[in-house]
Amino acid sequence: MFAPRTTPWPLVALFTAGYLAPYLLPTTVGRLDAGLPLSATQAGAVGSALLLSSASAGFVLASRVERIGARRLARIGLALAAFGYGGAALTHSVPAVVLGALVGGFGSGTATTVAATRIAAERDPHRASALGLLGVSALAGVVYLTVPHLGRGHGQPLAAIALTALAVWPLTSRLPGRTALPQTRRQRARLPHLRSGLVLAGAMPCWSLVQNSLWGVSGRIGLTQAHLTEAAVGVVFAVALGAGLLGVLGAGALGPRLGRALPIGAGTALIAGCVVASASATDLTTFAAGEIAWNLLYPVVLSYLIGLAASLDPRGRWAVLVGSASSLGTAAGPLTGSLLSARAGFPDMGAVLAAGLLVVAVPMTAVALHTAGRPLLPGTVRRRGGTPAAVVAASTGAPTGAVPQVGAPEQAVVEITVDAPAVSARGAYDTAGPRRAAAAPGPSAD
């Protein structure tokens, strides 16, 4: 499905290393609670601090990737991730673990910033982001299957993130260095699609907050409410992430055929239903069904949101800013989920989160419609101020082979002025008479 010669594998690997920490959030938070003298709420606060540090990296570095250089910045981020997460995995001191999580989170955010900026410059950013989500889902699934067999300490998931950062380091040699920008300072500061970008950046924290509020307590739902073992919960998460792989593959195969509005709007509504099902699960069947369906849909919608943000600015600034805004919601997710579940219970928490998702789906869908246009109906081509061309074709018997299929973007109408040379035959059709025709330049008698 994907052509190897055009696949940006260094960016895919960097994307995977940056996104792995949020994907491992349930087991990371759960093991902080079990392996250190921390309450569930305090463990959620540590997870939130980690993700908040990751988000801050995006806001700080969004406009500096080209100036510093993608290769150099990626190496700095991977080094911070390896050092921070590795140090936190090797100590049992709570302050040292918190500090390591903050340093590692900033490194993860730096890697994600570089990956998002470079992916936005690709010819097909949706395809590149889908590949990145495919990689991180596969790796996280392997970790979820492996970690329960390695002991009960808090360091195993943190060590997995640190080792991933070290493994990706050699691939950074293929990233570009510092780029000299010829633009003026005013041009560098200008952001295209300002209103759409701000709306999307304002909606994404709420969308991510809901996802990670549930994701941060999913392990506890399985253990305490569904009465499952840690190994069983790990298997459910691994299968769910495997379903996420199928979802990403489907999103990559589907591409822009349905536009972005339908996958974002309808997909978010379906995710809201999955959130209610997962939060109210009391046995293996309902818990597994909710988690698998949710993880099948989540990366699909996320890939379209990443592609939408990347399409707003080819230099990737909106992709980074929207991603960092999303990380703010991601950062608040574990703490929000812990507080809601502690005060209202898991089922009521799920109902509140689902309602929030339905509300935030409206502005995100509006941005997708405004920036990309509505997807065309089957076999229709709109004309400015006229009947759809497919209706004309159907009534006149014209061939339909050139009519775009579902989801083809509507092309803008551009006025083109053509100065056609006059010919001697013009006189036969000129309403001004023979004199005007004779005055028109024609072929020489020679």
N, C-alpha and C positions, 0 to 999 in steps of 0.2 A: 504493500500500500504506500509506503514512504520510500522515495528514491534515496539510496545510501549516499550517492555523490552530492546530494543537496541537503543532507541532514546536518544541522549544526550541532554535532555531538558535544563539543566543549560547553556550549550553552545549555544543552539538555542536562549534562552532568552537574554544572554549576547550579542550575535551577533545582535539581534534585537535592544537592547538599544544602541549599538555603531553605527549602521547604520541609525538610525532614523533621525538624524540631516541632513545628505545629502538628504534623501528622502523628508524631509519637506522644502527643500531649496527654492522652488518657493514661498510658502506662507510666509516663514520667511523673505526673502529679500523683497517681495512685501509689507509686513506690516511694515518693518523698514522704507521703503520709505514713506508709508502713515502715520505712527504714530509718526515719529520723524522728526526733521528738517534736513533731509538728501535728497540729490538728488538721482536719480536712480543709477547713477554711484557710488556714495558714499555708497549706500546700498549694491550694488554688491561687493564693496571692503570689507565691513564688513563680508559679507558671505564668501568671499575668505579668509579673515583672520581667520575666524572660522575653515574652512576646512584645512587651512595651519597648524594651531595649532594641528589639529587632525593628520595630516600626520607626523608632527614632533614627536609625541608620538610613532608612529610606528618605526621610524628610531632610536630613543633613546632606546627603550625597546625591540627591535627585539630579541636580544640574551640574555636578562636578565629575561625572564619569569620563566624559571626553577629555576634560582638562587634565585629570590625574592619569588617565589611561585605564582601559578595562583590565588589562593584564595585571598591572600593579595593584589595582584596587581589589581585584578578585583574590589575589594572593594574600593581601592584608586580611581580607574577610575570612578566608579559609584558615589562616594562621590563628586569628582570634577565636574562631570556632573550635579548632582543635585544642588550643590552650585552655579556653574557658570551660568547655564541656569535659575535657579530659581531667582538668584539675578538680572540677566538682565531682566527678565520678570516683576519684581516689581519696576523698576526704569524708569524714563524718562530722565535721564541724559545720553547724548550720550557717554561721556568717560566711564561711569559705564557700559553701555550696551556693548560697545566694549570690555572692560575688562572681563565682564561676558562671552561674547561669546568666548573669547580666552581661559579662564579657562575651560568652558564647553567643548570646542572643544578638548582640551588636554585630558579631561576625557573620551570623546567619543572615541578618538583614542586609549587610554589605554585599554578600554573595548574591542574594536575591535581587538587589538593586542593579548590579552589573548585568545579571541575566535578563532582567526585565527590559533594561535599556537596549541591550543588543538584540533581543527578540523582537522588539518593536521596529528595528531597522531591517528585519528580514522581509523578503517578498511575501511570505505567508505567515504572519505572526500567530494566527490561530493554530496552524499546524505545529509550529515550534513549541507553543505553550502546551498543546495536547501531548506532545512527546515528553515534555518535562513532567507533566502530571502523571503520565504513564510510568516514567522512571521512578518517581517518588512513591507512587502507590505500590509498585512491585517491591521496592526495597523495604517500605514500611511493613508490608505483609510478611516478608521474610523475618523481620525483626520480631513481629508479634508472635510468630510461630516459634521463634528460637528463645526469646528472653525468658519465658516461664520455666525453661529447663536449665537455666543458668544460676538459680538461686534467688533469694528474696531481697537482695540489696537494692539500693537506689541507683547504683552506678551503671548498671547494664545498659539501659536506654541512652543515658548520657554518653557512655563510651561508644555506643554505636554511631551517634552523631559525630563525635570527634574522629573516629576512624574513617567515616565517609568523607569528611573534610580533607583528611590526609590523602585518601585515595584519589580524590578529584584534583589535587594540587598539580600533578604532572600535565594535565590537560590544559592548564592555563597558558602554557607556552604558545598555544594556537590562537589565543585571543589577541586583538590589536593593542598596540601601545597607545601612547598619548596622541591625540588627534588635534592638528592645528585647525582652528575654526576661522574662516575669513569673514564671518559676519560681524556687523557692528554690534556694539553693546546693546543698542535698542532692539535689534533683531534677535539677539540671544535671549532677551528678557520676555519677548512676546510669546504668549501661549495661544495656540489656535483653539477654536471651539471652547471659549472660556466658560460660557454658561453651562454647556453640556458637561464639561469636565468637572465643574464645581458641584453640579447636581449629583453626578455619579460618585464623586469623592465624598459627598455628604451622605449618600445612601449606603455605600459599601461598609462603613463601620457597623451599621445596624445589621446588615445582612450577615457579616462575619461574626458579630456578637452572638447572634442566635445560633449559628452553626457550632461555635466553639463553647457556648454555654452548655449545650447538650453533650458535645464531644468530650468536654472536660470532666463530666460526671458519668459518662456512659459506663465506664468500668465499675463504678459504685452501684449503678442501676443493676447491672448484671450480677454483681456479687451479693448485694443486700436485698434488692426487691425481687429479682428473678431467681435468687438462691442458686447461683451457678458457682462452680469453682473457677479459680484464676485460669487454669488451663482451658476450660470450656469457653470462658470469655475471650481468651486469646485466639482460639480457633474461630469464634464468631467474627472477631475483628479481622482476622486474616482472610476469611471468606468474603467479608464485606469489602475489604480493600481489593480482593480479586474481582468482585463485581464492579468496583470502581475502575479497574483496568478495562473491563468490557465497555463501561460507559465512555471512557476516554477514547478507546478505539472506535466506538460508534460515532462519537463527536468528530473525530478526525476524518472518518469516512464520509460523514454527512456534510461537513464543512459549512459553507455559507448558503446551502441550497434552500434552507428555510429562513434565511436572514438571521438576525440576532434577537429580535423582539420576542418571537414565539418561544425559542428555547429558554430565554431568560425569564419571561413572565410565567409561562405555563410550568416550567421546571421549578421555579421558586414556589409556586402554589402546591405542586406535588410534594416538594420537600417539607412544606408545612404539615402535610398529612403524615409524613414519615416521622416527624418530630413528635407528634402526638402519640403515634403508635409506640415508638421507642420509649418515651418517658412513662407510659402507662403499662409497660410490659411486666408481667408477673411470672412468666415461665420461659423456657428456652425457645419455644416456637415463636411467640410474639416478639421476644427480644431480638432473635435472629432475623425475623422478617423485617422488622422496622429498621434495624441497623444495615442490613444488606440493601434494602430498597433505597435508604437514605444515601449510603455510600455509592450506589450506582448513579444516582442523580446529581449529587453534589459536585463531582469533578466535571461533569458535563456542563452544568451551568457556570461553574467557575472558569472553564476554558473559554466560554463565550464572553464572559465579563472581562477576562484578561485581553481577549482579542478586541473587544469594544474599546477598552482604555487605550490599547496600542494604536488603534486606528485614528484616535484623536490627534496624535502628534507623532510623525515619523521619527523624531529624535528620542522618543521614549519617555519624555518628561511626565506626561499624563499617566503613562503606564506605571511609573515609579510612584508618583504622588497618590494615585488611586490605590495602588498596592500597599503603600504605607498607611493610608487612611484605613484600608481594610485590616491592616495589622493592629491598629488601635482597637477595633472591635474584637479582633482575635485575642488581644492582650487582656481585655476586660472579660472575655468569655469564661475562663475557669472560675474567677472570683464571683461573677454574676451567677453562674450555674450553682456554685456552692451555696451562695446566700439564698437564692430562690428555693433550692431543694431543701435547705435546712429549715426555712420558715414556712413554706407552703407545701412541701412534699413534691415528689417527682411528677405525678400526673398534672397537678396544677401548674407547675413550672413549664411543662410541655405545652399546655394550652396557652399560656402567656407568650411563650416564644413563638408559637405558630401564628398567633394573631399579629405579632410584630413583623413576621415574615410577609404576611399578606399585605400589610400596609406598605412596607418598603418596596415591594415588587412593582408598585405603580410608577414611581419616578424612574426606576431603572429601565422599565419597559419603554417609558416615554423617551428617554435618552436614546435607546436603541432605535426607536422609530424615527426620531428626529435626525439622527446623524447618518443612518444607513438607508432610510426610506422603507416603506412598507414592501414586503415581498409581493411579487406579482401573482395574481391568480393563474391557474394553469392555462397556458396558451394565450395570455393577454399581453399586449404591449400598449402602454398608455401613450396617447398623443396629447400635446398641450391644447386644451380647449376643444378636443374632438372625441369621436367615438373610438374605443379601443380597437387597435388594428386587427385583432383576432376576429372581432365581429364583422369587420369589413371583409376580411379574408374568407370567413365562412359564408358570407352572402354572395361573394363573387367567384367562389371556386378557386381562389388563389392558393398556391402551395403553402403548406404550413411548416416546412422543414426548418425554416430560419427563425421560427418563433421561439423565444427563450422558454425554458422550463420553469418549474416552481422555484421561487426564491431568487431568480435572476434580478440583479439590481437595476433599478430604473435609471437609464442614462439621461444626463442633463442635455437639454436642447441648447445648442450653440449656434448663434447666427454667423454664417460665413459669407463674406462678400467676394464674389468671383467676377473679375473683369474678363469676360469672354470676348475674343476678337470677332469683329463683325465680318460677314461674308457677303458676296454679291447677291445671294438669294434673299437677303434680308428685305430687299425692296419689294418683294412679292407680298410680304406680310406687314410692311411698315404703314401705319395709318397716316403718316405725314405725307405720303405721295412719292413720286419718282424723284423729286428734287432732293429730299432728305436721303433717299437711298443712294443717289449719285454722289452726295457729299461724304458718305461713309467710306472709310478706307477699305480698299479691296485688293485683290491680287494684282500684281503688276502685269501689264501686257507683255513685258519681256519674259 
